[in-house]
């Protein structure tokens, strides 16, 4: 895993981000402050797809069992599916 950059906070909106990458993916991680609370903004740099995660969603990821997390990481179950959205 590679982390590039040193994102620093700005007054509003989205902070400059860091890029987390490996041989399989590169994702820009930023803090979004434009809503009612801070949330993570994750952008897949290969496709441009963006997802926002709030504290509850992040905590849910932390508490996933390894088996469930492994199912989510399997690209053939959703990402490579012709019927997937986006």
PyMOL Python script that loads the backbone (N, CA, C, O; Angstrom):
from pymol import cmd

cmd.read_pdbstr("""\
ATOM      1  N   UNK A   1       0.846  -1.168   0.000  1.00  0.00           N
ATOM      2  CA  UNK A   1       0.000   0.000   0.000  1.00  0.00           C
ATOM      3  C   UNK A   1       0.888   1.226   0.000  1.00  0.00           C
ATOM      4  O   UNK A   1       1.914   1.263   0.679  1.00  0.00           O
ATOM      5  N   UNK A   2       0.488   2.230  -0.766  1.00  0.00           N
ATOM      6  CA  UNK A   2       1.226   3.470  -0.873  1.00  0.00           C
ATOM      7  C   UNK A   2       0.318   4.616  -0.488  1.00  0.00           C
ATOM      8  O   UNK A   2      -0.849   4.645  -0.879  1.00  0.00           O
ATOM      9  N   UNK A   3       0.844   5.570   0.280  1.00  0.00           N
ATOM     10  CA  UNK A   3       0.114   6.793   0.595  1.00  0.00           C
ATOM     11  C   UNK A   3       0.933   7.942   0.057  1.00  0.00           C
ATOM     12  O   UNK A   3       2.114   8.073   0.378  1.00  0.00           O
ATOM     13  N   UNK A   4       0.299   8.796  -0.779  1.00  0.00           N
ATOM     14  CA  UNK A   4       0.975   9.921  -1.397  1.00  0.00           C
ATOM     15  C   UNK A   4       0.310  11.201  -0.939  1.00  0.00           C
ATOM     16  O   UNK A   4      -0.916  11.264  -0.851  1.00  0.00           O
ATOM     17  N   UNK A   5       1.096  12.223  -0.645  1.00  0.00           N
ATOM     18  CA  UNK A   5       0.549  13.518  -0.278  1.00  0.00           C
ATOM     19  C   UNK A   5       0.444  13.668   1.218  1.00  0.00           C
ATOM     20  O   UNK A   5       0.652  12.726   1.982  1.00  0.00           O
ATOM     21  N   UNK A   6       0.119  14.872   1.610  1.00  0.00           N
ATOM     22  CA  UNK A   6      -0.083  15.185   3.024  1.00  0.00           C
ATOM     23  C   UNK A   6      -1.211  16.179   3.092  1.00  0.00           C
ATOM     24  O   UNK A   6      -0.989  17.373   3.292  1.00  0.00           O
ATOM     25  N   UNK A   7      -2.416  15.692   2.927  1.00  0.00           N
ATOM     26  CA  UNK A   7      -3.577  16.567   2.883  1.00  0.00           C
ATOM     27  C   UNK A   7      -3.666  17.458   4.104  1.00  0.00           C
ATOM     28  O   UNK A   7      -3.527  16.996   5.237  1.00  0.00           O
ATOM     29  N   UNK A   8      -3.898  18.734   3.867  1.00  0.00           N
ATOM     30  CA  UNK A   8      -4.076  19.661   4.974  1.00  0.00           C
ATOM     31  C   UNK A   8      -5.483  20.221   4.899  1.00  0.00           C
ATOM     32  O   UNK A   8      -6.056  20.348   3.817  1.00  0.00           O
ATOM     33  N   UNK A   9      -6.024  20.548   6.029  1.00  0.00           N
ATOM     34  CA  UNK A   9      -7.401  21.006   6.116  1.00  0.00           C
ATOM     35  C   UNK A   9      -7.534  22.419   5.581  1.00  0.00           C
ATOM     36  O   UNK A   9      -6.654  23.252   5.795  1.00  0.00           O
ATOM     37  N   UNK A  10      -8.642  22.698   4.877  1.00  0.00           N
ATOM     38  CA  UNK A  10      -8.969  24.076   4.545  1.00  0.00           C
ATOM     39  C   UNK A  10     -10.270  24.448   5.239  1.00  0.00           C
ATOM     40  O   UNK A  10     -10.906  23.594   5.858  1.00  0.00           O
ATOM     41  N   UNK A  11     -10.668  25.686   5.145  1.00  0.00           N
ATOM     42  CA  UNK A  11     -11.762  26.214   5.973  1.00  0.00           C
ATOM     43  C   UNK A  11     -13.110  25.546   5.730  1.00  0.00           C
ATOM     44  O   UNK A  11     -13.846  25.318   6.690  1.00  0.00           O
ATOM     45  N   UNK A  12     -13.457  25.228   4.514  1.00  0.00           N
ATOM     46  CA  UNK A  12     -14.763  24.636   4.251  1.00  0.00           C
ATOM     47  C   UNK A  12     -14.681  23.667   3.101  1.00  0.00           C
ATOM     48  O   UNK A  12     -13.621  23.502   2.497  1.00  0.00           O
ATOM     49  N   UNK A  13     -15.784  23.026   2.793  1.00  0.00           N
ATOM     50  CA  UNK A  13     -15.819  22.111   1.663  1.00  0.00           C
ATOM     51  C   UNK A  13     -14.953  20.906   1.866  1.00  0.00           C
ATOM     52  O   UNK A  13     -15.019  20.257   2.910  1.00  0.00           O
ATOM     53  N   UNK A  14     -14.138  20.595   0.880  1.00  0.00           N
ATOM     54  CA  UNK A  14     -13.326  19.386   0.896  1.00  0.00           C
ATOM     55  C   UNK A  14     -11.861  19.727   1.087  1.00  0.00           C
ATOM     56  O   UNK A  14     -11.338  20.628   0.431  1.00  0.00           O
ATOM     57  N   UNK A  15     -11.203  19.021   1.972  1.00  0.00           N
ATOM     58  CA  UNK A  15      -9.765  19.193   2.206  1.00  0.00           C
ATOM     59  C   UNK A  15      -8.991  18.538   1.075  1.00  0.00           C
ATOM     60  O   UNK A  15      -9.468  17.585   0.460  1.00  0.00           O
ATOM     61  N   UNK A  16      -7.784  19.052   0.797  1.00  0.00           N
ATOM     62  CA  UNK A  16      -6.932  18.334  -0.161  1.00  0.00           C
ATOM     63  C   UNK A  16      -6.701  16.917   0.343  1.00  0.00           C
ATOM     64  O   UNK A  16      -6.607  16.696   1.550  1.00  0.00           O
ATOM     65  N   UNK A  17      -6.609  15.958  -0.566  1.00  0.00           N
ATOM     66  CA  UNK A  17      -6.578  14.566  -0.142  1.00  0.00           C
ATOM     67  C   UNK A  17      -5.249  13.881  -0.272  1.00  0.00           C
ATOM     68  O   UNK A  17      -4.294  14.412  -0.839  1.00  0.00           O
ATOM     69  N   UNK A  18      -5.215  12.700   0.263  1.00  0.00           N
ATOM     70  CA  UNK A  18      -4.094  11.790   0.115  1.00  0.00           C
ATOM     71  C   UNK A  18      -4.527  10.678  -0.830  1.00  0.00           C
ATOM     72  O   UNK A  18      -5.711  10.354  -0.929  1.00  0.00           O
ATOM     73  N   UNK A  19      -3.553  10.103  -1.519  1.00  0.00           N
ATOM     74  CA  UNK A  19      -3.842   8.989  -2.417  1.00  0.00           C
ATOM     75  C   UNK A  19      -3.312   7.719  -1.774  1.00  0.00           C
ATOM     76  O   UNK A  19      -2.136   7.622  -1.425  1.00  0.00           O
ATOM     77  N   UNK A  20      -4.204   6.747  -1.625  1.00  0.00           N
ATOM     78  CA  UNK A  20      -3.845   5.432  -1.114  1.00  0.00           C
ATOM     79  C   UNK A  20      -3.854   4.500  -2.314  1.00  0.00           C
ATOM     80  O   UNK A  20      -4.864   4.381  -3.007  1.00  0.00           O
ATOM     81  N   UNK A  21      -2.731   3.841  -2.558  1.00  0.00           N
ATOM     82  CA  UNK A  21      -2.651   3.017  -3.747  1.00  0.00           C
ATOM     83  C   UNK A  21      -1.906   1.719  -3.532  1.00  0.00           C
ATOM     84  O   UNK A  21      -1.105   1.572  -2.609  1.00  0.00           O
ATOM     85  N   UNK A  22      -2.194   0.791  -4.411  1.00  0.00           N
ATOM     86  CA  UNK A  22      -1.488  -0.486  -4.478  1.00  0.00           C
ATOM     87  C   UNK A  22      -1.431  -0.886  -5.943  1.00  0.00           C
ATOM     88  O   UNK A  22      -1.813  -0.111  -6.820  1.00  0.00           O
ATOM     89  N   UNK A  23      -0.956  -2.097  -6.208  1.00  0.00           N
ATOM     90  CA  UNK A  23      -0.941  -2.551  -7.598  1.00  0.00           C
ATOM     91  C   UNK A  23      -2.342  -2.809  -8.140  1.00  0.00           C
ATOM     92  O   UNK A  23      -2.509  -3.003  -9.344  1.00  0.00           O
ATOM     93  N   UNK A  24      -3.362  -2.814  -7.259  1.00  0.00           N
ATOM     94  CA  UNK A  24      -4.726  -3.122  -7.661  1.00  0.00           C
ATOM     95  C   UNK A  24      -5.643  -1.909  -7.737  1.00  0.00           C
ATOM     96  O   UNK A  24      -6.642  -1.950  -8.455  1.00  0.00           O
ATOM     97  N   UNK A  25      -5.338  -0.830  -7.020  1.00  0.00           N
ATOM     98  CA  UNK A  25      -6.261   0.303  -6.965  1.00  0.00           C
ATOM     99  C   UNK A  25      -5.544   1.558  -6.493  1.00  0.00           C
ATOM    100  O   UNK A  25      -4.520   1.485  -5.814  1.00  0.00           O
ATOM    101  N   UNK A  26      -6.100   2.719  -6.863  1.00  0.00           N
ATOM    102  CA  UNK A  26      -5.669   4.000  -6.327  1.00  0.00           C
ATOM    103  C   UNK A  26      -6.914   4.791  -5.982  1.00  0.00           C
ATOM    104  O   UNK A  26      -7.798   4.986  -6.816  1.00  0.00           O
ATOM    105  N   UNK A  27      -6.971   5.245  -4.731  1.00  0.00           N
ATOM    106  CA  UNK A  27      -8.133   5.962  -4.233  1.00  0.00           C
ATOM    107  C   UNK A  27      -7.665   7.241  -3.554  1.00  0.00           C
ATOM    108  O   UNK A  27      -6.748   7.218  -2.733  1.00  0.00           O
ATOM    109  N   UNK A  28      -8.302   8.360  -3.901  1.00  0.00           N
ATOM    110  CA  UNK A  28      -8.031   9.612  -3.204  1.00  0.00           C
ATOM    111  C   UNK A  28      -8.986   9.702  -2.023  1.00  0.00           C
ATOM    112  O   UNK A  28     -10.193   9.517  -2.174  1.00  0.00           O
ATOM    113  N   UNK A  29      -8.437   9.987  -0.845  1.00  0.00           N
ATOM    114  CA  UNK A  29      -9.211  10.076   0.388  1.00  0.00           C
ATOM    115  C   UNK A  29      -9.162  11.520   0.867  1.00  0.00           C
ATOM    116  O   UNK A  29      -8.089  12.067   1.119  1.00  0.00           O
ATOM    117  N   UNK A  30     -10.341  12.133   0.990  1.00  0.00           N
ATOM    118  CA  UNK A  30     -10.431  13.511   1.465  1.00  0.00           C
ATOM    119  C   UNK A  30     -11.520  13.617   2.519  1.00  0.00           C
ATOM    120  O   UNK A  30     -12.397  12.758   2.608  1.00  0.00           O
ATOM    121  N   UNK A  31     -11.458  14.675   3.315  1.00  0.00           N
ATOM    122  CA  UNK A  31     -12.519  14.986   4.263  1.00  0.00           C
ATOM    123  C   UNK A  31     -13.468  15.976   3.617  1.00  0.00           C
ATOM    124  O   UNK A  31     -13.034  16.997   3.084  1.00  0.00           O
ATOM    125  N   UNK A  32     -14.761  15.682   3.660  1.00  0.00           N
ATOM    126  CA  UNK A  32     -15.789  16.575   3.132  1.00  0.00           C
ATOM    127  C   UNK A  32     -16.506  17.221   4.308  1.00  0.00           C
ATOM    128  O   UNK A  32     -17.067  16.534   5.161  1.00  0.00           O
ATOM    129  N   UNK A  33     -16.481  18.549   4.342  1.00  0.00           N
ATOM    130  CA  UNK A  33     -17.100  19.297   5.431  1.00  0.00           C
ATOM    131  C   UNK A  33     -18.306  20.102   4.960  1.00  0.00           C
ATOM    132  O   UNK A  33     -18.785  20.970   5.691  1.00  0.00           O
ATOM    133  N   UNK A  34     -18.802  19.836   3.764  1.00  0.00           N
ATOM    134  CA  UNK A  34     -19.882  20.652   3.201  1.00  0.00           C
ATOM    135  C   UNK A  34     -21.263  20.307   3.757  1.00  0.00           C
ATOM    136  O   UNK A  34     -22.198  21.087   3.576  1.00  0.00           O
ATOM    137  N   UNK A  35     -21.418  19.185   4.416  1.00  0.00           N
ATOM    138  CA  UNK A  35     -22.716  18.779   4.963  1.00  0.00           C
ATOM    139  C   UNK A  35     -22.848  19.139   6.427  1.00  0.00           C
ATOM    140  O   UNK A  35     -22.182  20.051   6.919  1.00  0.00           O
ATOM    141  N   UNK A  36     -23.714  18.415   7.119  1.00  0.00           N
ATOM    142  CA  UNK A  36     -23.942  18.662   8.545  1.00  0.00           C
ATOM    143  C   UNK A  36     -22.810  18.159   9.422  1.00  0.00           C
ATOM    144  O   UNK A  36     -22.662  18.611  10.557  1.00  0.00           O
ATOM    145  N   UNK A  37     -22.020  17.245   8.921  1.00  0.00           N
ATOM    146  CA  UNK A  37     -20.903  16.698   9.683  1.00  0.00           C
ATOM    147  C   UNK A  37     -19.798  16.285   8.732  1.00  0.00           C
ATOM    148  O   UNK A  37     -19.998  16.222   7.519  1.00  0.00           O
ATOM    149  N   UNK A  38     -18.644  16.006   9.285  1.00  0.00           N
ATOM    150  CA  UNK A  38     -17.510  15.580   8.464  1.00  0.00           C
ATOM    151  C   UNK A  38     -17.748  14.153   7.990  1.00  0.00           C
ATOM    152  O   UNK A  38     -18.215  13.305   8.752  1.00  0.00           O
ATOM    153  N   UNK A  39     -17.427  13.896   6.738  1.00  0.00           N
ATOM    154  CA  UNK A  39     -17.484  12.541   6.201  1.00  0.00           C
ATOM    155  C   UNK A  39     -16.302  12.353   5.266  1.00  0.00           C
ATOM    156  O   UNK A  39     -15.705  13.322   4.797  1.00  0.00           O
ATOM    157  N   UNK A  40     -15.978  11.118   5.006  1.00  0.00           N
ATOM    158  CA  UNK A  40     -14.900  10.821   4.065  1.00  0.00           C
ATOM    159  C   UNK A  40     -15.432  10.831   2.645  1.00  0.00           C
ATOM    160  O   UNK A  40     -16.522  10.329   2.373  1.00  0.00           O
ATOM    161  N   UNK A  41     -14.656  11.403   1.751  1.00  0.00           N
ATOM    162  CA  UNK A  41     -14.956  11.352   0.322  1.00  0.00           C
ATOM    163  C   UNK A  41     -13.890  10.457  -0.289  1.00  0.00           C
ATOM    164  O   UNK A  41     -12.697  10.748  -0.198  1.00  0.00           O
ATOM    165  N   UNK A  42     -14.317   9.379  -0.904  1.00  0.00           N
ATOM    166  CA  UNK A  42     -13.412   8.411  -1.519  1.00  0.00           C
ATOM    167  C   UNK A  42     -13.630   8.446  -3.024  1.00  0.00           C
ATOM    168  O   UNK A  42     -14.759   8.310  -3.496  1.00  0.00           O
ATOM    169  N   UNK A  43     -12.552   8.629  -3.777  1.00  0.00           N
ATOM    170  CA  UNK A  43     -12.661   8.663  -5.242  1.00  0.00           C
ATOM    171  C   UNK A  43     -11.737   7.627  -5.853  1.00  0.00           C
ATOM    172  O   UNK A  43     -10.526   7.641  -5.631  1.00  0.00           O
ATOM    173  N   UNK A  44     -12.329   6.726  -6.627  1.00  0.00           N
ATOM    174  CA  UNK A  44     -11.567   5.744  -7.395  1.00  0.00           C
ATOM    175  C   UNK A  44     -10.914   6.499  -8.549  1.00  0.00           C
ATOM    176  O   UNK A  44     -11.612   6.968  -9.447  1.00  0.00           O
ATOM    177  N   UNK A  45      -9.602   6.622  -8.540  1.00  0.00           N
ATOM    178  CA  UNK A  45      -8.916   7.422  -9.550  1.00  0.00           C
ATOM    179  C   UNK A  45      -8.938   6.783 -10.936  1.00  0.00           C
ATOM    180  O   UNK A  45      -8.732   7.472 -11.936  1.00  0.00           O
ATOM    181  N   UNK A  46      -9.179   5.504 -11.006  1.00  0.00           N
ATOM    182  CA  UNK A  46      -9.263   4.830 -12.310  1.00  0.00           C
ATOM    183  C   UNK A  46     -10.571   5.160 -13.017  1.00  0.00           C
ATOM    184  O   UNK A  46     -10.581   5.408 -14.223  1.00  0.00           O
ATOM    185  N   UNK A  47     -11.684   5.165 -12.267  1.00  0.00           N
ATOM    186  CA  UNK A  47     -12.997   5.354 -12.890  1.00  0.00           C
ATOM    187  C   UNK A  47     -13.627   6.706 -12.595  1.00  0.00           C
ATOM    188  O   UNK A  47     -14.550   7.118 -13.299  1.00  0.00           O
ATOM    189  N   UNK A  48     -13.150   7.404 -11.569  1.00  0.00           N
ATOM    190  CA  UNK A  48     -13.764   8.664 -11.174  1.00  0.00           C
ATOM    191  C   UNK A  48     -14.979   8.494 -10.275  1.00  0.00           C
ATOM    192  O   UNK A  48     -15.600   9.478  -9.876  1.00  0.00           O
ATOM    193  N   UNK A  49     -15.316   7.266  -9.960  1.00  0.00           N
ATOM    194  CA  UNK A  49     -16.474   7.003  -9.093  1.00  0.00           C
ATOM    195  C   UNK A  49     -16.199   7.506  -7.676  1.00  0.00           C
ATOM    196  O   UNK A  49     -15.108   7.312  -7.141  1.00  0.00           O
ATOM    197  N   UNK A  50     -17.201   8.156  -7.072  1.00  0.00           N
ATOM    198  CA  UNK A  50     -17.045   8.763  -5.742  1.00  0.00           C
ATOM    199  C   UNK A  50     -18.061   8.168  -4.779  1.00  0.00           C
ATOM    200  O   UNK A  50     -19.203   7.898  -5.149  1.00  0.00           O
ATOM    201  N   UNK A  51     -17.626   7.967  -3.534  1.00  0.00           N
ATOM    202  CA  UNK A  51     -18.501   7.489  -2.464  1.00  0.00           C
ATOM    203  C   UNK A  51     -18.187   8.306  -1.222  1.00  0.00           C
ATOM    204  O   UNK A  51     -17.022   8.571  -0.925  1.00  0.00           O
ATOM    205  N   UNK A  52     -19.230   8.705  -0.495  1.00  0.00           N
ATOM    206  CA  UNK A  52     -19.076   9.405   0.772  1.00  0.00           C
ATOM    207  C   UNK A  52     -19.423   8.442   1.901  1.00  0.00           C
ATOM    208  O   UNK A  52     -20.400   7.699   1.805  1.00  0.00           O
ATOM    209  N   UNK A  53     -18.626   8.451   2.974  1.00  0.00           N
ATOM    210  CA  UNK A  53     -18.878   7.594   4.131  1.00  0.00           C
ATOM    211  C   UNK A  53     -18.915   8.449   5.389  1.00  0.00           C
ATOM    212  O   UNK A  53     -17.987   9.208   5.666  1.00  0.00           O
ATOM    213  N   UNK A  54     -20.007   8.315   6.154  1.00  0.00           N
ATOM    214  CA  UNK A  54     -20.104   9.022   7.429  1.00  0.00           C
ATOM    215  C   UNK A  54     -19.587   8.125   8.549  1.00  0.00           C
ATOM    216  O   UNK A  54     -19.154   6.999   8.302  1.00  0.00           O
ATOM    217  N   UNK A  55     -19.634   8.629   9.777  1.00  0.00           N
ATOM    218  CA  UNK A  55     -19.064   7.892  10.918  1.00  0.00           C
ATOM    219  C   UNK A  55     -19.727   6.535  11.120  1.00  0.00           C
ATOM    220  O   UNK A  55     -19.039   5.557  11.415  1.00  0.00           O
ATOM    221  N   UNK A  56     -21.040   6.452  10.970  1.00  0.00           N
ATOM    222  CA  UNK A  56     -21.731   5.179  11.164  1.00  0.00           C
ATOM    223  C   UNK A  56     -21.304   4.151  10.118  1.00  0.00           C
ATOM    224  O   UNK A  56     -21.093   2.981  10.440  1.00  0.00           O
ATOM    225  N   UNK A  57     -21.178   4.588   8.877  1.00  0.00           N
ATOM    226  CA  UNK A  57     -20.747   3.671   7.818  1.00  0.00           C
ATOM    227  C   UNK A  57     -19.304   3.205   8.043  1.00  0.00           C
ATOM    228  O   UNK A  57     -18.981   2.043   7.799  1.00  0.00           O
ATOM    229  N   UNK A  58     -18.449   4.103   8.504  1.00  0.00           N
ATOM    230  CA  UNK A  58     -17.065   3.718   8.800  1.00  0.00           C
ATOM    231  C   UNK A  58     -17.003   2.729   9.952  1.00  0.00           C
ATOM    232  O   UNK A  58     -16.252   1.755   9.903  1.00  0.00           O
ATOM    233  N   UNK A  59     -17.795   2.981  10.992  1.00  0.00           N
ATOM    234  CA  UNK A  59     -17.816   2.048  12.126  1.00  0.00           C
ATOM    235  C   UNK A  59     -18.316   0.679  11.698  1.00  0.00           C
ATOM    236  O   UNK A  59     -17.820  -0.342  12.174  1.00  0.00           O
ATOM    237  N   UNK A  60     -19.289   0.652  10.807  1.00  0.00           N
ATOM    238  CA  UNK A  60     -19.808  -0.622  10.302  1.00  0.00           C
ATOM    239  C   UNK A  60     -18.712  -1.413   9.600  1.00  0.00           C
ATOM    240  O   UNK A  60     -18.621  -2.628   9.771  1.00  0.00           O
ATOM    241  N   UNK A  61     -17.883  -0.740   8.817  1.00  0.00           N
ATOM    242  CA  UNK A  61     -16.773  -1.414   8.142  1.00  0.00           C
ATOM    243  C   UNK A  61     -15.808  -2.007   9.163  1.00  0.00           C
ATOM    244  O   UNK A  61     -15.329  -3.129   8.998  1.00  0.00           O
ATOM    245  N   UNK A  62     -15.528  -1.246  10.219  1.00  0.00           N
ATOM    246  CA  UNK A  62     -14.611  -1.719  11.257  1.00  0.00           C
ATOM    247  C   UNK A  62     -15.127  -3.003  11.906  1.00  0.00           C
ATOM    248  O   UNK A  62     -14.344  -3.896  12.229  1.00  0.00           O
ATOM    249  N   UNK A  63     -16.443  -3.096  12.096  1.00  0.00           N
ATOM    250  CA  UNK A  63     -17.033  -4.246  12.784  1.00  0.00           C
ATOM    251  C   UNK A  63     -17.379  -5.422  11.877  1.00  0.00           C
ATOM    252  O   UNK A  63     -17.841  -6.449  12.373  1.00  0.00           O
ATOM    253  N   UNK A  64     -17.169  -5.309  10.560  1.00  0.00           N
ATOM    254  CA  UNK A  64     -17.447  -6.438   9.665  1.00  0.00           C
ATOM    255  C   UNK A  64     -16.560  -7.632  10.012  1.00  0.00           C
ATOM    256  O   UNK A  64     -15.386  -7.475  10.348  1.00  0.00           O
ATOM    257  N   UNK A  65     -17.136  -8.816   9.924  1.00  0.00           N
ATOM    258  CA  UNK A  65     -16.315 -10.024  10.079  1.00  0.00           C
ATOM    259  C   UNK A  65     -15.398 -10.136   8.861  1.00  0.00           C
ATOM    260  O   UNK A  65     -15.688  -9.579   7.802  1.00  0.00           O
ATOM    261  N   UNK A  66     -14.306 -10.852   9.020  1.00  0.00           N
ATOM    262  CA  UNK A  66     -13.374 -11.029   7.905  1.00  0.00           C
ATOM    263  C   UNK A  66     -14.058 -11.672   6.703  1.00  0.00           C
ATOM    264  O   UNK A  66     -13.797 -11.296   5.560  1.00  0.00           O
ATOM    265  N   UNK A  67     -14.932 -12.640   6.963  1.00  0.00           N
ATOM    266  CA  UNK A  67     -15.637 -13.305   5.873  1.00  0.00           C
ATOM    267  C   UNK A  67     -16.513 -12.355   5.076  1.00  0.00           C
ATOM    268  O   UNK A  67     -16.537 -12.410   3.846  1.00  0.00           O
ATOM    269  N   UNK A  68     -17.233 -11.482   5.775  1.00  0.00           N
ATOM    270  CA  UNK A  68     -18.108 -10.528   5.096  1.00  0.00           C
ATOM    271  C   UNK A  68     -17.272  -9.502   4.325  1.00  0.00           C
ATOM    272  O   UNK A  68     -17.617  -9.146   3.198  1.00  0.00           O
ATOM    273  N   UNK A  69     -16.195  -9.033   4.915  1.00  0.00           N
ATOM    274  CA  UNK A  69     -15.319  -8.080   4.233  1.00  0.00           C
ATOM    275  C   UNK A  69     -14.723  -8.709   2.978  1.00  0.00           C
ATOM    276  O   UNK A  69     -14.636  -8.055   1.939  1.00  0.00           O
ATOM    277  N   UNK A  70     -14.313  -9.969   3.066  1.00  0.00           N
ATOM    278  CA  UNK A  70     -13.767 -10.651   1.888  1.00  0.00           C
ATOM    279  C   UNK A  70     -14.790 -10.746   0.767  1.00  0.00           C
ATOM    280  O   UNK A  70     -14.430 -10.629  -0.404  1.00  0.00           O
ATOM    281  N   UNK A  71     -16.073 -10.958   1.106  1.00  0.00           N
ATOM    282  CA  UNK A  71     -17.119 -10.975   0.085  1.00  0.00           C
ATOM    283  C   UNK A  71     -17.230  -9.614  -0.603  1.00  0.00           C
ATOM    284  O   UNK A  71     -17.398  -9.542  -1.821  1.00  0.00           O
ATOM    285  N   UNK A  72     -17.137  -8.543   0.175  1.00  0.00           N
ATOM    286  CA  UNK A  72     -17.217  -7.197  -0.395  1.00  0.00           C
ATOM    287  C   UNK A  72     -16.017  -6.888  -1.295  1.00  0.00           C
ATOM    288  O   UNK A  72     -16.142  -6.128  -2.254  1.00  0.00           O
ATOM    289  N   UNK A  73     -14.870  -7.469  -0.990  1.00  0.00           N
ATOM    290  CA  UNK A  73     -13.656  -7.205  -1.758  1.00  0.00           C
ATOM    291  C   UNK A  73     -13.577  -8.004  -3.051  1.00  0.00           C
ATOM    292  O   UNK A  73     -12.704  -7.734  -3.875  1.00  0.00           O
ATOM    293  N   UNK A  74     -14.449  -8.967  -3.252  1.00  0.00           N
ATOM    294  CA  UNK A  74     -14.436  -9.806  -4.452  1.00  0.00           C
ATOM    295  C   UNK A  74     -14.993  -9.004  -5.634  1.00  0.00           C
ATOM    296  O   UNK A  74     -16.202  -8.776  -5.695  1.00  0.00           O
ATOM    297  N   UNK A  75     -14.135  -8.569  -6.580  1.00  0.00           N
ATOM    298  CA  UNK A  75     -14.619  -7.736  -7.684  1.00  0.00           C
ATOM    299  C   UNK A  75     -15.591  -8.456  -8.618  1.00  0.00           C
ATOM    300  O   UNK A  75     -16.364  -7.802  -9.318  1.00  0.00           O
ATOM    301  N   UNK A  76     -15.566  -9.776  -8.642  1.00  0.00           N
ATOM    302  CA  UNK A  76     -16.471 -10.500  -9.532  1.00  0.00           C
ATOM    303  C   UNK A  76     -17.912 -10.471  -9.037  1.00  0.00           C
ATOM    304  O   UNK A  76     -18.834 -10.739  -9.808  1.00  0.00           O
ATOM    305  N   UNK A  77     -18.121 -10.146  -7.748  1.00  0.00           N
ATOM    306  CA  UNK A  77     -19.485 -10.141  -7.224  1.00  0.00           C
ATOM    307  C   UNK A  77     -20.249  -8.877  -7.604  1.00  0.00           C
ATOM    308  O   UNK A  77     -21.480  -8.894  -7.625  1.00  0.00           O
ATOM    309  N   UNK A  78     -19.550  -7.773  -7.908  1.00  0.00           N
ATOM    310  CA  UNK A  78     -20.262  -6.539  -8.244  1.00  0.00           C
ATOM    311  C   UNK A  78     -19.525  -5.698  -9.282  1.00  0.00           C
ATOM    312  O   UNK A  78     -20.116  -5.293 -10.283  1.00  0.00           O
ATOM    313  N   UNK A  79     -18.257  -5.436  -9.056  1.00  0.00           N
ATOM    314  CA  UNK A  79     -17.518  -4.486  -9.891  1.00  0.00           C
ATOM    315  C   UNK A  79     -17.428  -4.937 -11.340  1.00  0.00           C
ATOM    316  O   UNK A  79     -17.525  -4.109 -12.246  1.00  0.00           O
ATOM    317  N   UNK A  80     -17.246  -6.220 -11.577  1.00  0.00           N
ATOM    318  CA  UNK A  80     -17.108  -6.719 -12.934  1.00  0.00           C
ATOM    319  C   UNK A  80     -18.419  -7.236 -13.500  1.00  0.00           C
ATOM    320  O   UNK A  80     -18.440  -7.829 -14.578  1.00  0.00           O
ATOM    321  N   UNK A  81     -19.513  -7.016 -12.778  1.00  0.00           N
ATOM    322  CA  UNK A  81     -20.832  -7.462 -13.201  1.00  0.00           C
ATOM    323  C   UNK A  81     -21.387  -6.470 -14.224  1.00  0.00           C
ATOM    324  O   UNK A  81     -21.383  -5.264 -13.976  1.00  0.00           O
ATOM    325  N   UNK A  82     -21.858  -6.955 -15.355  1.00  0.00           N
ATOM    326  CA  UNK A  82     -22.412  -6.068 -16.392  1.00  0.00           C
ATOM    327  C   UNK A  82     -23.640  -5.304 -15.924  1.00  0.00           C
ATOM    328  O   UNK A  82     -23.970  -4.264 -16.493  1.00  0.00           O
ATOM    329  N   UNK A  83     -24.326  -5.804 -14.893  1.00  0.00           N
ATOM    330  CA  UNK A  83     -25.540  -5.156 -14.414  1.00  0.00           C
ATOM    331  C   UNK A  83     -25.279  -4.145 -13.307  1.00  0.00           C
ATOM    332  O   UNK A  83     -26.228  -3.542 -12.806  1.00  0.00           O
ATOM    333  N   UNK A  84     -24.011  -3.938 -12.903  1.00  0.00           N
ATOM    334  CA  UNK A  84     -23.720  -3.019 -11.802  1.00  0.00           C
ATOM    335  C   UNK A  84     -23.927  -1.577 -12.244  1.00  0.00           C
ATOM    336  O   UNK A  84     -23.675  -1.221 -13.395  1.00  0.00           O
ATOM    337  N   UNK A  85     -24.395  -0.746 -11.295  1.00  0.00           N
ATOM    338  CA  UNK A  85     -24.656   0.667 -11.579  1.00  0.00           C
ATOM    339  C   UNK A  85     -23.345   1.434 -11.608  1.00  0.00           C
ATOM    340  O   UNK A  85     -22.424   1.137 -10.848  1.00  0.00           O
ATOM    341  N   UNK A  86     -23.266   2.437 -12.505  1.00  0.00           N
ATOM    342  CA  UNK A  86     -22.143   3.365 -12.545  1.00  0.00           C
ATOM    343  C   UNK A  86     -20.986   2.804 -13.219  1.00  0.00           C
ATOM    344  O   UNK A  86     -19.956   3.468 -13.334  1.00  0.00           O
TER     345      UNK A  86
END
""", "prot")
cmd.dss("prot")
cmd.show_as("cartoon", "prot")
cmd.util.cbc("prot")
cmd.orient("prot")
